[in-house]
Amino acid sequence: MRLAHSDHGKVRYRAWYLFSRFVRGVKRRIGEVSQTIIQAIGDLLVIKAVLPDVNDEAEDDDESSVSSSAMVADTIFNSQLNLFEAVGCISSAHSVPLENKVLYIQSVINPIFADMEQSIGPAKANDERSILQIHHDMMALGTIARGFTDWMPSSKQGESPPDSIQAEFVRAAEAILVSLESLNTSMIIRTAARFSFSRLIGGMGAQALRQLPRWIDGLLTQRCSKEEMSFFLRLLEQVIFAFRSEILPILDVVITPLLQRVFERLAETPTGTDDELHLEELRREFLNFVLTIFNNGLGAVLVSGTNQAVFEALVECVSLFARQAADLPTAKLAFAVLVKMVSVWGGPDVSPRDASARPQPALPGFDSFAVSRFSPLSWAIPASPGFRVQDPAARNVIYEIATMQQEILKKTGNVYVEALRMELRGMGAVEGDIDAYVSKLGGDPKQFKEFLVTFLGRG
């Protein structure tokens, strides 16, 4: 504790970091002195935001530059977060009675709530120090939760916090949401809120799902950048994985407004090299997000009665990315999504050898949809100027195309065979080649992938 209060800044900040790491290692034995330790560092938990010194800097209206400068200037707070993590860790010790755990958490978060309430008025009036103060308060709340538990549903380690502990972290999330809803035009506030939400999830458990619509509204604003949206989609992927058995009703409510906001950003024309890179990243995060929905058995949400209106836009967006010859990794992901759509919505497998067998799609009409809309995409990228089938990225796309074609065949049988024959004739293929193609299509998946590479390479 002496070094944690040292008069030398560098010594003091390093001590805070080492104290946090030490606490994690001995928390099983620290329960009997936990209250004493928290009281001993109580004076170090007072948050005081410090604005960067801009006297020597040119005025800059770029909010991201202000955010970066503020974080560099306030190194004290970055070190102070270690203390908040330590408090969470100390409070979670098994030997601490549950009622004491609640009291320890409250003793730290209640003053932060009061500080946020006091700062919100000036912050809404654009007082920069108050905005930064709320930013710090948000991050401290999230860091306490991170110290208390690193548990997540579906993980094999640890267990969820008791209900009374979850209630405290729900209170922390509510305080953050109230500030976010008032200040969501500020990028640093959105950044701090997203930071804290990712750390509060484990502490709140499934109770976090009730707040999810408000997190989406607060974080995905008109001012939200493509980069921020990509970060948030990654966070939502974690939430879906963590709560896949409970999230369906909430996801059904939020998926349409969420996707509509994503589509708006995806449709924007890049304004420079950095923006183009962020757009590429957003494309991939969007496709990964859709894959996460399918991979966790939640594909029904995309075609529910609530979300029917967004289905066509979703398919068109994925189909557009499947034609992106200039961005082959994105195209590969797009075809992976199409494969999942066919697999989930195509219904039971149909034998192409039985001419009387008819498709039985889980989604009415999806069989003809897959044949007419998805199959023609197979030839778009290979026909692009400069496409080289031997390039590794190109081969990966072709492999995914092969998987999609075989999946369509499994779900639609002879219906697809006849349609595919017409497609190949339209491309100028002779009957012998068409017969060979159909034969390979119904055979071993690995062999068909290599056959398709060779077939397309001949063109």
Summary of the structure (lengths in Angstrom):
residues: 459
radius of gyration: 27.2
end to end distance: 73.8
largest distance: 86.1
contacts: 1474
relative contact order: 0.05
helix: 74%
strand: 0%
